[in-house]
Amino acid sequence: MHNPGRTAEQLAEELLGRVFDELEAEEQNVLRRISSGMVIGLDREEEAALHARFGERLADRVAAVGGSWSFIVAFALVLFGWMLINSRVLESFGLRPFDAYPYIFLNLMLSMLAAIQAPVIMMSQNRQAAKDRISARHDYEVNLRTQLEIIRLQRRFDRLLARLDRPEEPGEQ
C-alpha cells in the first residue's frame, strides 16, 4: 500500500481523518512505514533473538529440555537407578549403599535441582511473554495496515462509482 509522495502526516489526514500528532505512537509508526514503503520488520522470533542475552538463551534451552518427555523419562530412569543402586538388593552382592533409604542425599539433589530449575523456567516464560507482546504488536500493525488499505480502496471505489454515476456531458466520449 505504498503511496508515493505521501507523508505520514498526509496519510493520517487522508485515511484516518485525524491529525498525525493526535495518533498513538504505534499508529504513527505504521503510517511512517507505509509512507516510506517499508514492509513490516522482523518477526517476533527474530526480534527476540536480536535482543536476547546469553542467560536468556540458556534459560530457553533449559526450559525446552526440562519440559520435554525425553527429559522426564530419562530423569525417571536415573531416579529408579539411584534407588536400585542404593537398595538392600545390592547388599547381597557385597556392595554398600552410599545413600540408603530414605535417600537423604537424593532429596538434597532434587531440592537443589528444583531450586535452580524453577527460576530458569520462569525466566524462559518471561521471555515467551515478551515474544507474545512483540507478536501482538506485529498483529496490530498488520491489522492496521489492512484497515488502512481497505479505507484507501473504498475511497477509490467511491470515486470510480461517482464518475460512473455522473451523466456524460454533451460532446464527451
C-alpha positions in Angstrom: 0.0 0.0 0.0 2.7 2.4 -0.9 1.6 5.9 -1.7 4.5 7.6 -3.4 5.0 11.2 -2.4 2.6 11.0 0.6 4.0 11.7 4.1 2.8 10.0 7.2 1.0 13.3 8.2 -0.9 13.3 4.9 -1.8 9.7 5.2 -3.2 10.3 8.7 -5.4 13.1 7.4 -6.4 11.3 4.2 -7.1 7.8 5.6 -7.9 8.4 9.2 -9.2 11.9 9.1 -7.1 12.8 12.1 -4.0 14.9 12.8 -0.8 12.8 12.9 0.3 14.1 16.3 -3.0 13.0 17.8 -2.4 9.4 16.9 -1.0 6.8 19.2 2.7 6.0 18.8 2.1 2.6 17.2 -0.3 4.2 14.6 2.3 6.8 13.9 5.0 4.2 13.3 2.7 2.3 11.0 2.0 5.4 8.9 5.7 6.2 8.8 6.4 2.7 7.5 3.6 2.9 4.9 4.8 6.3 3.7 8.3 5.1 3.3 7.2 1.9 1.5 8.7 -0.3 4.2 7.3 -3.7 4.8 6.8 -5.0 8.3 10.1 -5.5 10.1 11.4 -8.6 11.9 9.1 -11.2 13.2 8.8 -12.0 16.9 11.4 -14.7 16.9 13.9 -12.6 15.0 13.3 -9.5 17.1 13.5 -11.5 20.4 16.7 -13.3 19.2 18.2 -9.9 18.3 17.9 -8.6 21.9 18.4 -11.9 23.7 21.3 -12.1 26.2 23.3 -15.3 26.8 21.4 -16.0 30.1 18.1 -15.7 28.3 19.0 -18.0 25.5 20.3 -20.5 28.1 17.1 -20.3 30.0 15.1 -21.0 26.9 17.2 -24.1 26.2 17.0 -25.4 29.8 13.2 -24.9 29.7 12.9 -26.7 26.4 14.9 -29.7 27.7 13.4 -29.7 31.2 9.9 -29.5 29.7 10.2 -32.5 27.4 9.0 -36.1 27.7 12.5 -37.3 26.9 13.8 -35.5 30.0 11.0 -36.8 32.2 11.7 -40.4 31.0 15.4 -40.1 31.4 15.1 -38.5 34.8 12.7 -41.2 36.0 15.3 -43.8 34.8 18.0 -42.0 36.8 15.8 -41.9 39.9 15.0 -45.6 39.5 18.6 -46.4 39.0 19.6 -44.4 42.1 17.1 -46.2 44.2 18.2 -49.6 42.8 21.9 -48.9 43.4 21.1 -47.8 47.0 18.7 -50.6 47.8 19.3 -53.6 50.1 19.3 -55.8 47.0 22.9 -54.7 46.2 24.0 -55.6 49.8 23.6 -59.2 48.7 26.4 -58.6 46.2 28.6 -57.2 49.0 28.0 -53.6 47.9 27.2 -50.9 50.4 24.6 -48.2 49.5 26.0 -44.7 49.7 22.6 -43.1 50.1 20.4 -45.7 51.8 16.6 -45.3 52.3 15.1 -42.7 52.9 17.6 -41.3 50.2 18.5 -38.1 52.0 21.3 -37.2 49.5 18.8 -37.8 46.6 16.3 -35.5 48.3 19.0 -32.8 48.7 19.9 -33.2 45.0 16.3 -33.0 43.9 15.7 -29.9 46.1 18.7 -28.2 44.6 17.6 -29.0 41.1 14.1 -27.7 41.7 15.6 -24.5 43.3 17.6 -23.8 40.2 15.3 -25.1 37.5 12.2 -23.2 38.7 13.6 -19.7 38.3 15.2 -20.7 35.0 11.9 -21.8 33.7 10.3 -18.6 34.9 12.9 -16.6 33.0 12.0 -18.5 29.9 8.3 -17.9 30.5 9.1 -14.1 30.9 10.9 -14.2 27.6 8.0 -16.0 26.0 5.7 -13.3 27.3 8.0 -10.7 25.7 7.8 -12.6 22.4 4.0 -12.7 22.7 4.0 -8.9 23.2 6.1 -8.5 20.1 3.7 -10.8 18.2 0.7 -8.8 19.4 2.4 -5.6 18.2 3.1 -7.1 14.8 -0.5 -8.4 14.6 -1.8 -4.9 15.5 0.4 -3.4 12.7 -0.8 -5.9 10.1 -4.4 -5.3 11.1 -4.0 -1.5 11.0 -2.3 -1.7 7.6 -5.1 -3.9 6.3 -7.7 -1.5 7.7 -5.9 1.5 6.0 -5.7 -0.4 2.7 -9.5 -1.1 2.9 -10.2 2.5 3.6 -8.0 3.6 0.7 -9.6 1.1 -1.7 -13.1 2.1 -0.5 -12.4 5.7 -1.3 -11.0 4.8 -4.8 -14.1 2.7 -5.4 -16.4 5.5 -4.3 -14.6 8.0 -6.7 -14.9 5.4 -9.5 -18.7 5.0 -8.8 -19.1 8.8 -8.7 -17.6 9.0 -12.1 -19.8 6.3 -13.5 -22.9 7.8 -12.0 -22.1 11.3 -13.4 -24.1 11.9 -16.6 -22.0 12.4 -19.6 -21.7 16.0 -20.8 -22.8 16.6 -24.4 -19.8 16.1 -26.7 -17.9 13.9 -24.2 -17.0 10.4 -25.2 
